């Protein structure tokens, strides 16, 4: 069955979850807000220095994840060595939760993200991402090829959530083309949370999901990496779709995941947006 967007609603308004929120989630939320304000002040003071900026953002991700209960972190020595020794400028990661950005900012402090435009409008978070974002428009349209090429020429590392949306991390969606247009070596990364926890906008209520997530006693995540994917001669000169599909199979086989025929356009949120747009027209 090919259903990477199947999701049951998180029950937040129950005695157990409300108790956890009042005694775990709420204190964590308050501490994180205070920490983010302190971080914002530090970024304003020291953020002009690139080294200080990257150290602050890397350190802050560890603190935020620790406050949110991420104590059980699994990264094998093999994965650490692959990441440490990788020369790849393009990194393709799974996307299950918005927490992915924090995990990857810690692992790749000097990398940039392909991100949605709405991130630029979130107070404090936009300051945290000030030098880390290459932004898509709100409807995910627009050509970023020139911006991506410019950053790669500078030697920048760029992180792509090539699926385009959060989904069940046991599936590999059809990928968007951005990471593959430059036809460069790619480092594959996979992140897994709390027995495969994931967020589906449109199926889950975002507020309930986040509050329930931060109210759990212990949150866990596991990071895995595969050896860099090197292009064959055929992929270097051939159709980008061949390269994209070969990499997708390498990613799925290497991480023991299921190949899906779905794309980000099959996501409930985008179906809802299309329906609203069609009704207006």
Secondary structure, DSSP 4 states (H G I P E B T S, - for coil): ---TT--PPP--SSHHHHHHIIIIIHHHHHHHHHHHHHHHHHHHHHTTSHHHHHHHHHHHHHHHHHHTTEEEEEE-HHHHHHHHH---SEEEE--SSTTHHHHHHHHSTT-EEEEEGGGGGSTTHHHHTTTTEEEEPTTS-S--HHHHHHHHHTT--EEE-TT-S---TTEEPPPPSHHHHT---EEEEEEEETTT----BTTB-HHHHHHHHHTSS-EEEEEEEPPPBPPPHHHHHS-HHHHHHHHHHHHHHHHT-EE----GGGSHHHHHHHHHHHHH-
